Amino acid sequence: MEFELNLSTQELQTRATAPQLEPIKMLTPESMEYKQLSPKQKLVLLHLVRASIWVEKAYYKMENKYNIDFQEFLKKEIKNNNIDAKLTSILYYAQKSMFSPDCEGNFIKLVKNIDEPIAKNFYPTDLSIERFHSILLTMLKRGKIAEVKKVLSQHTMVEYHGDELHGIEYVEYFKEEFCNCANELRLAIQYCDDNDFAQFLDYQAKALTEDNQEYDCMADTLWAKLSNTIFDFTLTRECYDDPMTQSINNNEILLKELKRYDIKFYAKDTIGARVGIINKEGTKFLNDTNKILDIIAQNMPMQKLYNQNINAQKQMGIDLDIVCLTGGEGTCQAGVTVAQNSPNDDKLAVIRGGDRKNVFHRQVRHNRNQKVISAILNPHQLQYYDTEADHWGVICHENTHSLGPKNTKLGEYTSIFEEFKADLGALAYLPEFESNKVFDNVQCKKIACSFLIDEFQKQKPTSLAQAHGVQRVMLLNRMLEGNAISISSTGIITINFENVDKTAKKAMEEIINIQLSNSTQKAKEYLNKYYQWTYELENVAKNMRQHSKKLNNSLDEPLKEYLLTDKAEKEIKALLLLI
């Protein structure tokens, strides 16, 4: 297919260069975290990084059916000295898509002759929601129960099959990428002295090459228990990118038919990979404050109405120095994940009562623009903004993901309300953290201030698919309503500390009630009330835009790039021979 680039040379020069394109720096070959590894450990890491690259290749096929062709087109044009193609390539690999909103909410389209599909490449790109529902109903009438289950699985790619739909398991659809990823994991095992980590890698390799969810379950179950390892390798699976499957929640007739045949449906997993070196000091802090989970669990509202059998002993955390983030775990929609709570509720390991684990990304969370903070926060409260306190708030957020109702069905609003709930967990129980001596009064004020300030955005999100961004707008408007924050006409924010936890507790009850209802109508009404880009939020955004020119993030991963070279493998193996 021929591609026609969409952005002008001037716009590309702006977006694909500093300061508009701001790199987040990961570990380098000179980082002490890497240099102190033994040669065998470096070889383990080398193969983990190479495994993650195959996940990235699969992700690009999953993200858009034209991605691979587009990449080849860019390479060819760059060889022909096409400057626009070179700049487009930089921006494309930064946002990992031909279509993405930037940090100011502007929708960026890199090609003219292709439109963004409804649900990435999970479904045929010309499939409408109405036709999707109609085909499923027809298949059910024809008795194609097993086929419908496969179409609605979270780990299948869907194609047309005559006038019906056909689900293809990821392990088959991405056979080349998954097999190569598994081979790299098996090479890592050869140099691994950690038996538990090696066992996990073996389960993960089998899960990538065999259509057997038991291996996924075993990999997830063991991964969640790993705590004393040197490395982390995670095959991440999030479900924010599939509004097609979520749309079923809005069709009462289809819902009834699926329930009749006991067919469960899940949004498709967007895959990514994370590779990092565990930071012992940061992980020790997480273990020292692990009672946070228990405190939040004890204070969650309406607990008698849902099963919440979890405690701090069932959920550990690790602090990670990042080597690379690939695929869906990397730079997406101008943002990079700060932390993650895994596995998700829909995964077999969790359904069977397995543990979850919180992973925190050190390099990402230290990427803050202090000029922006000074421009939007009341100068008398600048003492309460602290990036470490924001990290404490993120710890509370990730722990809250494990609590409350499970597998809620709110259609396109499901992820929005889940993220809203998690954010409230960072704010609602500050007095309880203080009374239990997890944080003192000043630290609690720092959490409230830092976490809330970092909720502000430079523009309203362009789509409900941006779950994190949408719920931040809702949360801030709820905080304004409860007088937990106030904003001057010049866009200066003041935190009214005495009202933060009170407002958050009330909002938590509201969100839990909506999740328990499984009512898309109630979710929609609540969203319509609070998802408003008010003049207060715009006044803050103006200040932010004035003091930050960043339009996109990018990942600067020099250690990853080094470990992908033949030179790295030769140098490390030479060191191994000297031992």
Helices and strands as residue ranges (DSSP letters): H 9-15, E 21-25, H 32-35, H 39-63, H 67-79, H 83-95, E 99-101, E 107-109, H 129-141, H 145-151, E 156-161, E 164-169, H 170-173, H 175-190, H 195-209, H 213-225, E 231-238, H 243-246, G 247-250, H 252-260, E 270-278, H 280-288, H 291-299, G 303-305, G 312-314, E 315-327, E 331-332, E 335-336, E 339-342, H 348-351, E 356-361, H 362-365, H 370-376, G 379-384, H 387-400, G 411-413, H 414-424, H 430-435, H 441-453, H 467-481, E 485-487, E 493-495, H 497-517, H 520-530, H 535-547, E 552-556, H 558-563, H 566-578
